[in-house]
Amino acid sequence: MIDLDYSLIIEATSEPDFFGFYSPDLEGFSGVGHSIEDCLFKAKWGMKEHTALLKEKGFPVPPRSTNPTITIKNEETRAVA
């Protein structure tokens, strides 16, 4: 079981060992990893650190998701005109 406090989106890039991740539930939270597993590990601990920092700075902390989801998708690319 993957125990995350918030939903997570992991995006694969054109580089085979580079992934970006962020949480749509936790504003300002993002990171990078070298694999999906690396992203999950970093996100789990990063979310805890991010919410602790929000509390420390007096910012509101979103309530923990009751059913967080993990989405893995390709990075969205923008067409260059």
C-alpha positions as CSV (number, residue, x, y, z in Angstrom):
1,M,0.0,0.0,0.0
2,I,1.2,3.5,-0.9
3,D,0.4,5.8,2.0
4,L,0.2,9.4,0.7
5,D,-1.6,12.3,2.3
6,Y,-2.6,13.9,-1.0
7,S,-3.2,12.9,-4.6
8,L,-0.1,12.8,-6.8
9,I,0.5,13.2,-10.5
10,I,3.7,11.8,-12.0
11,E,4.7,12.8,-15.5
12,A,7.1,10.9,-17.7
13,T,9.4,13.2,-19.8
14,S,11.3,12.5,-23.0
15,E,14.2,11.5,-20.9
16,P,13.8,7.9,-19.8
17,D,15.2,8.4,-16.3
18,F,13.6,11.8,-15.5
19,F,10.1,12.2,-14.1
20,G,8.3,15.2,-12.6
21,F,5.6,15.1,-10.0
22,Y,3.2,17.4,-8.2
23,S,0.1,17.3,-6.1
24,P,-3.1,18.9,-7.4
25,D,-4.3,19.0,-3.7
26,L,-1.2,20.7,-2.2
27,E,-0.4,24.0,-3.8
28,G,3.2,24.7,-4.5
29,F,4.3,21.0,-4.0
30,S,6.4,19.5,-6.8
31,G,9.6,17.6,-7.4
32,V,11.6,15.4,-9.7
33,G,12.7,11.8,-9.6
34,H,14.7,9.2,-11.6
35,S,11.9,6.6,-11.6
36,I,8.3,6.2,-10.6
37,E,9.4,4.6,-7.4
38,D,11.8,7.4,-6.7
39,C,9.0,9.9,-7.2
40,L,6.7,8.1,-4.8
41,F,9.4,7.9,-2.1
42,K,10.2,11.6,-2.5
43,A,6.6,12.6,-2.6
44,K,5.7,10.8,0.6
45,W,8.3,12.5,2.6
46,G,8.2,15.8,0.7
47,M,4.5,16.2,1.4
48,K,5.2,15.9,5.1
49,E,7.9,18.4,4.9
50,H,5.8,20.8,2.8
51,T,2.8,20.7,5.2
52,A,5.2,21.2,8.2
53,L,6.6,24.3,6.5
54,L,3.2,25.7,5.7
55,K,2.2,25.3,9.4
56,E,5.5,26.9,10.5
57,K,4.9,29.9,8.2
58,G,1.3,30.3,9.3
59,F,-0.2,29.3,5.9
60,P,-3.3,27.1,5.7
61,V,-2.8,23.4,5.2
62,P,-5.3,21.6,3.1
63,P,-7.1,18.7,4.8
64,R,-5.6,15.3,4.1
65,S,-7.4,13.5,1.1
66,T,-9.7,10.7,2.2
67,N,-9.0,8.8,-1.0
68,P,-5.7,10.1,-2.6
69,T,-5.0,8.9,-6.1
70,I,-1.8,8.5,-8.1
71,T,-1.9,9.3,-11.8
72,I,1.0,8.4,-14.1
73,K,1.0,10.1,-17.5
74,N,3.2,11.6,-20.2
75,E,4.3,15.1,-19.7
76,E,2.1,17.6,-21.6
77,T,4.1,19.2,-24.4
78,R,3.3,22.5,-26.0
79,A,3.6,23.0,-29.8
80,V,6.2,25.6,-30.7
81,A,4.9,28.1,-33.3
